[in-house]
Amino acid sequence: MRAWFLSLGKFRWWLVLGVVAVLALLGVMFYRLVWSASLTITAAPYDVAITVNGTTVENKKTRRWRAGEYLVRLEREGFDAEEHLVVLKGGDATELVYALLPSDGDYQWYLDNAEDGMILDTVMSGLADAESESLLERFPILEELPYRTNFYELVLFALPSSESALLTLELTIFEVPRDDIYATPEKFALYSAECRAWLLEQGLGEGEFEIVSGNGV
C-alpha cells in the first residue's frame, strides 16, 4: 500500500510538471500570435547601417519585436539616408526591402555589386507598381518594359532623382555564349544602340534616359 501511495505521489508531480510545460508553451504561442511579430530587413548597400527605434539590427537577419510602431532608419556614407515608419501587428512575419540612392546620382556602385543591384531593381519595380499611374503619365515607356529579345533584356534600373534627371535602364545580355564570351563591350555597344533606337521610337527623348550594363562590361 505504501508503495502505491509513493507511486501516486510521483505521478502527481509529473502531472504538475506536465501542466506547467503546457501552460508555458501556450504562453509562448500566445506571445508570438498576439504580442510579437517577426521583422526581416533586406537592404542595399550590403554594409548599410540599420536601426529600429535606435537599436542596431543586422542586414537580412530576422528578429522578433513586440507589436507596435517602429522607426526604421538606414544610412551609409555616399548615399541618401532614409527613414520609414513601420507598424508591426502581432503574429505577422514582415519582410522589408530597401535600397539607398547614391547622393551624387551615380549608380556605378550598384553596377559593380550585382547582388545589391538586384535589390535596387526589386525596390524600383515595387515603387513602379505602387505609383504606376503617376509614373506612366511621366514615363509611358514603363508600360513597355521589360523589353526582351532572344539576346538581351532591358529593364528599369532607377528612376530620376534630385541629382540625376535621367531614367536609368539596365541592359542584360543572356544569349547562348560562344567560346564562353557573350557579354563583351562590343556586344553591349551593339545591343544598347538597338535599345536606344527602340526607346526613341517609343517616344522617349534622347536626353531622358541612359543605359547601363547588367553584365559588368
N, C-alpha and C positions, 0 to 999 in steps of 0.2 A: 504493500500500500504506500509506504513512504517513497519508494522509487517512482511510483505512478505520479505522486504529488510533485516530485522533483522534475520529472519529465514535463508535467503540465506547466510548471513554472518557467522552464526553458522555452516551451512553446509560446508562452505569453510574451517573453522578452523578444523572441523572433517576430512575433506578431506586431509588437510595438515598433521594432526597428523597420519592419516592412511598411507600416503605415507612415512613419516618418519619411522613409525614402520616397514613397508615392507622393506625399504632400510636397516634398522638396522638388520632385520632378514636375508636379503640377505648377508649383510656384515659378520655376524656370520657364515653363511653357507659357504661363500667363504673362510673365515679364516680356518674353520675346514677342508675343502676339499683341499685347496691349500697350506696354510701356516703352518698348525699344524698337529700333529699326536699324538695318544694316546700310552702310553707305560706302560705295566704292567710287573713287575719283581717278579717272584716267586723264592725264594732261600732257600737253607738249608745250615747250621743250621737255625732254626727259628729266632734266635736273631742276625743274621749276620748284620754287618754294610754295608749299600749300599749307594754309592754316584754316581750321574750322573753329570759329569763335575764339581765335587766338591760340588754339592748340595745334602744334605741328603734326601733320599726318603724312604718311608715305604715299608716293605716287603709285597707283594701281593696286593698293592694298585695301582690303575690306575691314571695316571697323564698325562696331555697334555703338549707337547713341540713343539716348532717351528721346522719345517723341518730342517734337517742338521745332522752333525756328533756329536756323543756324546761318551765320555769315561765312561764306567760303571766299577766301582771298588767295589769289595766285599772283606771283611776281618773279621776275628774273631780269637781270641786267640786260639791257638792249631790247626789251620787249615791253609793250604796254601792259601794266598791271590790270587785273580785273577783280571785281567783287560781285558775288551772286548771293542772293538771299534764297535759302533752301528750306522748305518745310518738310519735315520727316514725320510720317504717321506710323503708329505702332503696327508692327508686323510687316511693314514694307521692306523691300530689298531695292534700294535706289542706286542706280549707276549713272554717273555724270561724266560727260566727256567735254573737255575744254582745250582750246589751242590759243595761246597768246600770239598777238600780231606783232611783227617787228616794228620797233619805234620809228625806224627810218624808211619803212615801206619796202625794204629789200628782203625778198623771200629766199635768198640763196641758202640760208641756214637750213630751211626745210628741204630744199633740193638736195643738200649734202647729207641729210639724215632721213633716209627713206621711210623708216618706221614712223617717225614723227610727222612726216609729210602725209602719211595715210591718215593719221589722227586729224590733221588740219583739213584734209579732204572730207572726212566724216563730219566734222563740225560745219564746214561750209555747205555741205549737202543738206544737213539738217536745218541750217539757217535759211537756205534757199527754199526748202519745203515749208518752213514756218512763215516765211514772208513772201511766198510765191507770187501772190497777186501784185504787190507793190514792186517786187523785183522784176517781174515780167513786163511791167509797164516801162521800167527803166532799161531793161536788157531783154528784149524779146528773144534773143538768141538762146537764152537759158532753156527755153521750151524745146529747142532742137538738140540739146546736149543730154547725154554724151553722144558724140559723133564717132561712129565706128566704121572701119573698113576691115578688109582681110589682113591688113598690115599694122594698123595702129588704132589708138583710141584717144579722143580729145575730150577732156572733162573740165569742169570748173575747179580751179585750184584756190583762188582767193578773190574776194570782192574788193572793189575800190575802197581805200581808206583815206584818212585825212592827209596822209603823206604820199600815197600813191593813187592817182586818179584812174589807173588802168585796171581793166578786168583781166585777171591773170588766169590763163588756161594752160592745162598740163597735157603734153603730148607724150604718150607712152607707146613705144614700138614693141610689138609682140609677134611679128611674123616668124615663121619657122627659120631658125638660123642656118646659115651655110658656113662651114668651117668655124663654127662657134662664134661668128661675128655677125651680129644683127642690129645692134644699136650704135652705129658709127656716127660721128659728126656729120659725114656726108649724107647719110640717110635721114638724120634729123633735119638737116637743111632742106632736103628734098621734100620730106613729108610736111614739115612746117610751112613750106611755101604752098603746098597743096591746101593745107588747112587755112592759111591766110587768105587764099583766093576764095575758098568756100565761105569764110566768115564775111568777107566783103560782099559776096553775092547775097548773103542773108541780111545785108543792110547795116552791119556793124562798121563804124568808121575806122579808118586806118590808125588814128591816134587814140582809139578807145580800148585797145587790148594789147597784150603781149603773150607770147607762147613760150613756155619753159619746158625743159625735158624731164620726163619721169623716169628716164633710164640713167641719169647722171652723166650725160655726154654734153 
